[in-house]
Amino acid sequence: MDGSSFYVVGYDIGIWTPDLRKNYNLADAVSRHTVQVYPNSWSAILVSLDNKGMWNLRSAIWENRYLGQELYLRVWNDERSLFTENSIPLNALMCGRAKHVPRLKP
């Protein structure tokens, strides 16, 4: 998470399933600023997103950004205002439902 700390509560090799949540370490997880996600594996983090807007979750390896290893999370806010939230960048690649979300006009 860019500019925020979080807790790594789980990681493993293979494909993540909702059943794996019961194995998360919610008792004494360590606060971190980075987490490794190895090939064919997953990492689960717990974070308190205490303000609305867009949060950048990205790869720290600049060369990998062209592979799509960058993701924006939105803390939901039904107020549409440039004072509280900027639009997603015009050059952002979108997929699925995100393609149909209207952008705010500057």
Helices and strands as residue ranges (DSSP letters): E 6-13, G 18-23, E 31-32, E 41-46, E 53-58, G 62-67, E 70-75, G 96-100
